[in-house]
Amino acid sequence: MAIIRSVIRGVGAYLPKRVMTNEDMSKIVDTTDDWIIERTGIKARHIAADGELTSDLGIAAAKQALVRAGIDPIDIDLVICATATPDRTFPSTAVRIQHELGVTKGAAFDIQAVCSGFVYGLATADNFLKAGQSRRALVIGAETFSRILDWEDRTTCVLFGDGAGAVVLEAQTQFGSREDRGILASQLRSDGRFEDMLYVDGGPSSTMTTGHLRMNGREVFRHAVQKISGVIEETLVMTGYAASEIDLFVPHQANARILDGIAKKLSISPERVIKTLENHGNTSAASIPLALNQALAEQKISEGDLVLMEAMGGGFTWGAALVRW
């Protein structure tokens, strides 16, 4: 039976020009290159310039994705921006991106699921396309986390970087089998009981300030491997695939130990795991599309490949998506 699948037509990315190395970090807080690498796997991260907004990063990534997809902005009828660092409280960052790209049809809105934002956005767009409410969508993950970091807290400020990535999705008629191209399955989860494990201590309603990121790293790590592995297994069950059949694993780039722990738990070999953490740091909602872009640049994805994406973020939120390229 023929069904609609959301096929990825193009991928784009943008990283700010300024690179902050671990040596640079050691001049700001009491830390060292060895300390950071041993605990996180990070060597450098990109930092947005003064006046460079989250939307600016998202626009650049989206433009590249559209060019690579060969799709004109006027043919886009849905723009979703996953971000925890919007330009303004309102309107959404997505509407500025929509305007600057010249998209005039459909809807544009933000999704806030922190590091899980891109997977949430992908699943949301997929449902719009499958329901026939949209034909082509831009899903963007864009962050300027450098703006919400406490630069005196060495346990958090060394972890994060800025960047953006985007994908163009198109509704296409497929055969309705697990051999179809496009998004085959996705699963989203959240559990607000763990809100205080990873959060920002500010907001318009509570403190009338932006606030800074706070994290209980030990607890986040403890929950991450278990929760992410579980949602991946649920996603695979939906399609009948096994982890051994995955061609490329594209995880959220949070911490090298978490990445290795999940891959080991699922018996996914290291050569099938894309890692950008070393040079990007944790770019929150931008990390998965940035990793997809790097995988394509390194020719690690071919048409027909099974690509598994996953993420976990503050809330807690977490999710996974299985895509045939």
Long-range contacts (C-beta under 8 A, 24 or more apart in sequence): 1-176, 2-173, 2-174, 2-175, 2-176, 3-130, 3-173, 3-174, 3-175, 3-176, 3-180, 4-129, 4-130, 4-132, 4-171, 4-172, 4-173, 4-174, 5-130, 5-171, 5-172, 5-173, 5-174, 5-180, 5-181, 5-182, 5-183, 5-184, 6-125, 6-126, 6-129, 6-130, 6-137, 6-169, 6-170, 6-171, 6-172, 6-182, 6-183, 7-169, 7-170, 7-171, 7-172, 7-181, 7-182, 8-167, 8-168, 8-169, 8-182, 8-323, 8-325, 9-68, 9-69, 9-70, 9-71, 9-136, 9-167, 9-168, 9-169, 9-170, 10-65, 10-66, 10-67, 10-68, 10-69, 10-70, 10-71, 10-167, 10-168, 11-65, 11-68, 11-165, 11-166, 11-167, 11-168, 11-289, 11-292, 11-293, 11-296, 12-60, 12-61, 12-62, 12-63, 12-64, 12-65, 12-66, 12-67, 12-68, 12-165, 12-166, 12-167, 12-289, 12-293, 13-61, 13-64, 13-163, 13-164, 13-165, 13-166, 13-289, 13-290, 13-293, 13-294, 14-57, 14-58, 14-60, 14-61, 14-64, 14-163, 14-164, 14-165, 15-46, 15-162, 15-163, 15-280, 15-290, 16-46, 16-47, 16-48, 16-49, 16-52, 16-57, 16-162, 16-163, 17-46, 17-49, 18-46, 18-47, 18-48, 18-49, 19-44, 19-45, 19-46, 19-47, 20-44, 20-45, 20-46, 20-47, 20-161, 22-158, 25-157, 25-158, 28-151, 28-157, 29-151, 29-152, 29-153, 29-154, 29-157, 29-158, 30-154, 31-154, 31-158, 36-158, 39-255, 39-257, 40-158, 40-159, 40-255, 40-256, 40-257, 40-277, 41-255, 41-256, 41-257, 41-259, 41-275, 41-277, 41-278, 42-158, 42-159, 42-256, 42-277, 42-278, 42-281, 42-282, 43-278, 43-279, 44-278, 44-279, 44-280, 44-281, 45-160, 45-161, 45-162, 45-279, 45-280, 45-281, 45-283, 46-161, 46-162, 46-163, 46-280, 46-281, 47-146, 47-161, 47-162, 48-144, 48-146, 48-147, 48-162, 52-144, 53-87, 53-144, 54-83, 54-85, 54-86, 54-87, 54-93, 54-142, 54-143, 54-144, 54-164, 55-81, 55-87, 55-93, 55-96, 55-97, 55-100, 55-142, 57-142, 57-143, 57-144, 57-162, 57-163, 57-164, 57-286, 58-83, 58-93, 58-97, 58-140, 58-142, 58-164, 58-166, 59-96, 59-97, 59-100, 59-101, 60-164, 61-140, 61-142, 61-164, 61-165, 61-166, 61-286, 61-289, 62-97, 62-101, 62-138, 62-140, 62-166, 63-101, 64-166, 65-138, 65-166, 65-167, 65-168, 66-101, 66-138, 66-168, 68-168, 69-168, 69-170, 71-136, 71-168, 71-170, 73-101, 73-102, 73-103, 74-102, 74-103, 74-104, 74-105, 75-135, 75-136, 76-101, 76-103, 76-105, 76-106, 76-136, 76-137, 76-138, 76-168, 77-103, 77-105, 77-106, 77-107, 77-134, 77-135, 77-136, 77-137, 78-106, 78-107, 78-108, 78-125, 78-128, 78-129, 78-133, 78-134, 78-136, 78-137, 78-138, 79-103, 79-106, 79-107, 79-108, 79-109, 79-137, 79-138, 79-140, 80-108, 80-109, 80-110, 80-111, 80-121, 80-124, 80-125, 80-137, 80-138, 80-139, 80-140, 81-108, 81-109, 81-110, 81-111, 81-121, 81-140, 81-141, 81-142, 82-110, 82-111, 82-112, 82-113, 82-117, 82-118, 82-120, 82-121, 82-139, 82-140, 82-141, 82-142, 82-285, 83-110, 83-111, 83-112, 83-117, 83-141, 83-142, 83-143, 83-284, 83-285, 84-112, 84-114, 84-117, 84-143, 84-145, 84-148, 84-200, 84-284, 84-285, 84-313, 84-314, 85-143, 85-144, 85-145, 85-147, 85-148, 85-284, 86-110, 89-204, 93-142, 94-140, 97-138, 97-140, 101-138, 103-138, 106-134, 107-134, 113-190, 113-285, 113-313, 113-315, 113-317, 113-319, 114-198, 114-284, 114-285, 114-313, 114-314, 114-315, 114-317, 115-252, 115-254, 115-282, 115-284, 115-285, 115-287, 115-311, 115-312, 115-313, 115-314, 115-317, 116-188, 116-252, 116-285, 116-311, 116-312, 116-313, 116-315, 116-317, 116-318, 116-319, 117-141, 117-284, 117-285, 117-311, 117-313, 118-165, 118-285, 118-286, 118-287, 118-288, 118-289, 118-309, 118-311, 119-186, 119-188, 119-252, 119-288, 119-309, 119-310, 119-311, 119-319, 119-320, 119-321, 120-188, 120-317, 120-319, 121-285, 122-167, 122-169, 122-183, 122-186, 122-309, 122-321, 123-183, 123-186, 123-188, 123-319, 123-321, 125-169, 126-169, 126-183, 126-186, 129-169, 129-170, 129-171, 130-171, 132-171, 134-171, 135-170, 135-171, 136-168, 136-169, 136-170, 136-171, 137-168, 137-169, 138-166, 138-167, 138-168, 138-169, 139-166, 139-167, 139-169, 139-289, 140-164, 140-165, 140-166, 140-289, 141-165, 141-166, 141-283, 141-284, 141-285, 141-286, 141-287, 141-288, 141-289, 141-290, 142-285, 142-286, 143-283, 143-284, 143-285, 143-286, 145-213, 145-282, 145-283, 145-284, 147-210, 148-200, 148-210, 148-211, 148-212, 148-213, 149-212, 149-213, 150-212, 150-213, 150-214, 153-212, 155-215, 155-217, 156-213, 156-214, 156-215, 158-281, 159-254, 159-255, 159-281, 159-282, 160-213, 160-281, 160-282, 160-283, 160-284, 161-280, 161-281, 161-282, 161-283, 162-283, 162-286, 163-280, 163-283, 163-286, 163-287, 163-290, 164-286, 164-289, 164-290, 165-286, 165-287, 165-288, 165-289, 165-290, 165-291, 165-292, 165-293, 166-289, 167-289, 167-292, 178-239, 178-240, 178-241, 179-324, 180-324, 181-303, 181-304, 181-324, 181-325, 182-323, 182-324, 183-321, 183-322, 183-323, 184-238, 184-239, 184-322, 184-323, 184-324, 185-235, 185-236, 185-238, 185-239, 185-321, 185-322, 186-235, 186-319, 186-320, 186-321, 186-322, 187-231, 187-234, 187-235, 187-238, 187-319, 187-320, 187-321, 188-317, 188-318, 188-319, 189-227, 189-231, 189-317, 189-318, 189-319, 190-315, 190-316, 190-317, 190-318, 191-315, 191-316, 192-315, 194-219, 194-223, 194-315, 194-316, 195-314, 195-315, 195-316, 197-223, 197-314, 197-316, 198-313, 198-314, 198-315, 198-316, 199-314, 200-314, 221-255, 221-257, 221-258, 223-312, 223-316, 224-254, 224-255, 224-258, 224-261, 224-262, 224-312, 224-318, 225-258, 225-261, 225-262, 225-265, 227-312, 227-316, 227-318, 228-258, 228-262, 228-310, 228-311, 228-312, 228-318, 228-320, 229-262, 229-265, 229-266, 231-310, 231-318, 231-319, 231-320, 232-262, 232-266, 232-308, 232-310, 232-320, 233-266, 234-320, 235-308, 235-320, 235-321, 235-322, 236-308, 236-322, 238-322, 239-322, 241-306, 241-322, 243-267, 243-268, 243-308, 245-306, 246-272, 246-306, 246-307, 246-308, 247-272, 247-301, 247-302, 247-305, 247-306, 247-307, 248-272, 248-273, 248-274, 248-295, 248-300, 248-301, 248-305, 248-306, 248-307, 248-308, 249-273, 249-274, 249-308, 250-274, 250-288, 250-291, 250-292, 250-295, 250-307, 250-308, 250-309, 250-310, 251-288, 251-291, 251-309, 251-310, 251-311, 252-282, 252-287, 252-288, 252-310, 252-311, 252-312, 252-313, 253-277, 253-280, 253-281, 253-282, 253-283, 253-287, 253-288, 253-290, 253-291, 254-282, 254-287, 254-312, 255-282, 262-310, 274-300, 284-313, 285-313, 287-311, 301-325
